[in-house]
Amino acid sequence: MSSPYWRQTGAIWPMGVPTSLTWYDIGALLTLLHIFDVRLIVEIGVEHGGASAVFAARCRYLPECQYHGIDITLDQLDDSVQRLDGERIYRRNAWLSQTVDEVAQWMRESAGAVLIFCDGGDKPKELHLYAPLLRSGDVLVGHDYGNEYQEQAIADIALDRISADWLDDTLLCAWRAA
Ligand SMILES: C[S@@+](CC[C@H](N)C(=O)[O-])C[C@H]1O[C@@H](n2cnc3c(N)ncnc32)[C@H](O)[C@@H]1O
C-alpha cells in the first residue's frame, strides 16, 4: 500500500488529537496490548496526547486496565486530553532515577502485564533505563526505530525480542520478558 496515511508519522489522528505514531504503529501497539493482555500502559513522552487518548480510551472499556503518561513538559498537551485524562499524565523527567523508581512503584501496584512505551527525547536511553524493570510477561516498546536510531543502539537489551509481520512496517522495536 503506497498511501502515506499508513507509514507517515502524524498523518492520522485517531481521536482527533495529534500523535507522532503512524497508523501501522497504532495497530501494532493495540495488537501487543491485546495479545499480551496488558493491564498497565506507561507512555514516556506524551506531547499533545494523541496516543494517550487511544490508550486511555481502551482503559475506559477495560476497567482492569490503567494508563499513566509522563512528559518533561505538559505545555503541548491538548486541552481535551488534559480535561479527560490529565490526572493520569504527569510532568516528570523520564531520565531521572526518581521517575524510574516511580514507574517501578506503579508496576508493583498493578496486577498483570505492563507495557512501557518509550517515545520521549532519547528512545535508546529510555529503553535501557526502563528495561531492567520488566518482570515476566511485561512488554517494552520503543518508537522511531529505524528513523532516529538503528539496531546497534538497542542490540544489548537483554529481553526476548518480539518479531512479527505486523511489526515489520512499523517504527517500533519490542521485547517481552520471559
Ligand atoms: C515524539 S513526542 C511524543 C509523542 C506521543 N507519544 C504521541 O505518540 O503522540 C516526544 C515527547 O517526549 C518528551 N520528552 C523529551 N525528553 C523527555 C524526558 N527526559 N522525560 C520525559 N519526556 C520527555 C517531549 O517533551 C515530547 O513531548
The ligand as an SDF file (V2000), in Angstrom:
LIG
                    3D

 27 29  0  0  0  0  0  0  0  0999 V2000
    7.5470   12.3990   19.9410 C   0  0  0  0  0  0  0  0  0  0  0  0
    6.8570   13.2540   21.2940 S   0  0  0  0  0  0  0  0  0  0  0  0
    5.7310   12.0360   21.9830 C   0  0  0  0  0  0  0  0  0  0  0  0
    4.5790   11.7120   21.0820 C   0  0  0  0  0  0  0  0  0  0  0  0
    3.4870   10.8670   21.6870 C   0  0  0  0  0  0  0  0  0  0  0  0
    3.9970    9.6400   22.2630 N   0  0  0  0  0  0  0  0  0  0  0  0
    2.4740   10.5200   20.6300 C   0  0  0  0  0  0  0  0  0  0  0  0
    2.5560    9.4440   20.0520 O   0  0  0  0  0  0  0  0  0  0  0  0
    1.6020   11.3300   20.3490 O   0  0  0  0  0  0  0  0  0  0  0  0
    8.1890   13.2600   22.4400 C   0  0  0  0  0  0  0  0  0  0  0  0
    7.8780   13.8570   23.7940 C   0  0  0  0  0  0  0  0  0  0  0  0
    8.9130   13.4740   24.6880 O   0  0  0  0  0  0  0  0  0  0  0  0
    9.0610   14.4870   25.6430 C   0  0  0  0  0  0  0  0  0  0  0  0
   10.3600   14.3480   26.3290 N   0  0  0  0  0  0  0  0  0  0  0  0
   11.5930   14.6980   25.8640 C   0  0  0  0  0  0  0  0  0  0  0  0
   12.5290   14.4190   26.7870 N   0  0  0  0  0  0  0  0  0  0  0  0
   11.8870   13.8870   27.8590 C   0  0  0  0  0  0  0  0  0  0  0  0
   12.3080   13.4380   29.1370 C   0  0  0  0  0  0  0  0  0  0  0  0
   13.5880   13.4620   29.5000 N   0  0  0  0  0  0  0  0  0  0  0  0
   11.3590   12.9780   30.0090 N   0  0  0  0  0  0  0  0  0  0  0  0
   10.0590   12.9570   29.6540 C   0  0  0  0  0  0  0  0  0  0  0  0
    9.6000   13.3880   28.4550 N   0  0  0  0  0  0  0  0  0  0  0  0
   10.4940   13.8440   27.5650 C   0  0  0  0  0  0  0  0  0  0  0  0
    8.8950   15.7790   24.8420 C   0  0  0  0  0  0  0  0  0  0  0  0
    8.5170   16.8480   25.6890 O   0  0  0  0  0  0  0  0  0  0  0  0
    7.8180   15.3840   23.8170 C   0  0  0  0  0  0  0  0  0  0  0  0
    6.5470   15.8030   24.2400 O   0  0  0  0  0  0  0  0  0  0  0  0
  1  2  1  0
  2  3  1  0
  2 10  1  0
  3  4  1  0
  4  5  1  0
  5  6  1  0
  5  7  1  0
  7  8  2  0
  7  9  1  0
 10 11  1  0
 11 12  1  0
 11 26  1  0
 12 13  1  0
 13 14  1  0
 13 24  1  0
 14 15  1  0
 14 23  1  0
 15 16  2  0
 16 17  1  0
 17 18  1  0
 17 23  2  0
 18 19  1  0
 18 20  2  0
 20 21  1  0
 21 22  2  0
 22 23  1  0
 24 25  1  0
 24 26  1  0
 26 27  1  0
M  CHG  2   2   1   9  -1
M  END
$$$$
